Amino acid sequence: MSYFNEIKNKLAQTGQTAIQKTKTFSEESKINQEINELLDQNEELFARIGKIIFEKYAVANQDKEIGELIETLNANNDCLEEKYQKRRKLKGLELCHNCGMEVSADASFCPGCGSKIEKAPIEPVEEDPDQRTCPNCGNPLADNAKFCPKCGERVE
């Protein structure tokens, strides 16, 4: 009988150890989450402080070193906007004029704010008589295309 009592005690001890490790892990995860929230909050505060300083110096531009940094930041922001526009074009997206949310270029209304998406007038494109087109949908085709990338029609 002492053998079974020994096994019972070891199982109970193992269970208690597992419970304690689980509690420790849970508490550590909670503390890590709190640390990350505070770090994120600090990062946001630093960004807000930097933005306030940037806006004040951008107008006064009294310090040469800060002025140079502001010029670089403005150039970077211009470059970023160009890259965002290129990426949106590649992905078939445009910005909502009301809220700035990226929306599909074929959307009629913004899913974020519900505003009607104004479409720029489509300029007629002169067709190239030498350009291969799909006989099914009229989509332009690459010279080596065997299938239409738009409708999947075989085009040999």
C-alpha positions in Angstrom: 0.0 0.0 0.0 2.8 2.4 0.6 3.8 2.1 -3.0 0.4 3.4 -4.1 0.5 6.2 -1.5 4.0 7.2 -2.8 2.6 7.3 -6.4 -0.4 9.3 -5.2 1.9 11.8 -3.4 4.1 12.2 -6.4 1.1 12.8 -8.7 -0.3 15.4 -6.3 3.2 17.0 -6.0 3.5 17.0 -9.9 0.0 18.5 -10.2 0.9 21.3 -7.7 4.1 22.0 -9.5 2.2 22.2 -12.9 -0.4 24.5 -11.3 2.3 26.8 -9.9 4.2 26.9 -13.2 0.9 27.8 -15.0 0.2 30.6 -12.5 3.8 31.9 -12.9 3.5 31.8 -16.7 0.1 33.5 -16.6 1.4 36.2 -14.3 4.6 36.7 -16.4 2.4 37.0 -19.5 0.3 39.6 -17.8 3.3 41.6 -16.7 4.8 41.4 -20.2 1.6 42.7 -21.7 1.6 45.6 -19.2 5.2 46.4 -20.1 4.5 46.3 -23.8 1.5 48.6 -23.3 3.6 51.1 -21.4 6.3 50.9 -24.0 3.8 51.6 -26.8 2.4 54.5 -24.8 5.9 55.9 -24.3 6.5 55.6 -28.0 3.3 57.4 -28.8 4.1 60.1 -26.3 7.6 60.6 -27.8 6.1 60.8 -31.3 3.6 63.4 -30.1 6.3 65.5 -28.4 8.4 65.2 -31.5 5.5 66.3 -33.7 4.8 69.4 -31.5 8.5 70.4 -31.6 8.6 69.7 -35.4 5.5 71.9 -35.9 7.0 74.8 -33.8 10.4 74.6 -35.4 9.0 74.2 -38.9 7.5 77.6 -38.7 10.2 79.4 -36.8 13.2 77.3 -38.2 15.6 79.0 -35.7 18.0 76.2 -35.2 20.2 75.2 -38.2 20.6 71.5 -37.1 16.9 71.1 -36.4 16.1 73.0 -39.7 18.1 70.5 -41.7 16.4 67.6 -39.9 13.0 69.1 -40.7 14.0 69.5 -44.4 15.0 65.8 -44.5 11.8 64.8 -42.8 9.7 66.8 -45.3 11.6 65.2 -48.2 11.1 61.8 -46.7 7.3 62.5 -46.3 7.1 63.6 -49.9 8.9 60.4 -51.0 6.6 58.3 -48.7 3.5 59.8 -50.3 4.8 58.9 -53.8 5.5 55.4 -52.7 2.0 55.1 -51.0 0.4 56.3 -54.3 2.4 53.7 -56.4 1.5 50.9 -53.9 -2.2 51.9 -54.1 -2.1 51.9 -57.8 -0.5 48.5 -57.9 -3.1 47.1 -55.5 -6.0 48.8 -57.3 -6.8 51.1 -54.4 -7.5 54.8 -54.0 -8.1 57.1 -51.0 -11.5 58.1 -49.8 -11.7 61.9 -50.1 -13.6 62.2 -46.8 -11.8 59.9 -44.3 -8.6 58.9 -46.1 -9.3 55.2 -45.9 -7.9 53.0 -48.7 -10.8 51.6 -50.8 -11.0 49.5 -53.9 -10.7 51.5 -57.1 -14.0 50.0 -58.3 -15.9 50.9 -55.0 -18.8 53.3 -55.2 -18.9 54.1 -51.5 -16.3 54.1 -48.7 -16.7 51.2 -46.3 -15.2 53.3 -43.5 -17.4 56.4 -43.6 -20.0 55.7 -46.3 -19.1 58.6 -48.5 -19.7 58.3 -52.2 -16.4 57.7 -54.1 -16.1 60.3 -56.9 -14.6 58.8 -60.0 -12.2 60.7 -62.2 -13.4 60.8 -65.8 -11.8 58.0 -67.8 -9.8 59.3 -70.7 -10.3 57.4 -73.9 -7.2 55.3 -74.8 -6.2 55.0 -78.4 -6.2 51.4 -79.4 -3.0 50.0 -80.9 -4.0 48.1 -84.1 -1.1 45.7 -83.5 -2.1 44.9 -79.9 -3.5 41.4 -79.4 -6.8 41.3 -77.6 -8.9 38.5 -76.1 -11.7 37.6 -78.5 -13.9 36.8 -75.5 -13.6 40.0 -73.4 -11.4 42.4 -75.4 -8.6 42.5 -72.7 -5.2 43.4 -74.1 -2.9 40.4 -74.3 0.9 39.9 -74.1 2.5 38.6 -77.3 3.3 35.2 -75.7 -0.1 34.8 -73.9 -1.8 31.5 -74.4 -4.7 32.4 -72.1 -6.4 35.7 -71.2 -5.4 36.8 -67.7 -8.8 38.4 -67.2 -11.3 35.8 -68.3 -9.2 32.7 -68.8 -10.1 32.2 -72.4 -7.6 30.2 -74.5 -6.2 32.6 -77.1 -3.8 30.8 -79.5 
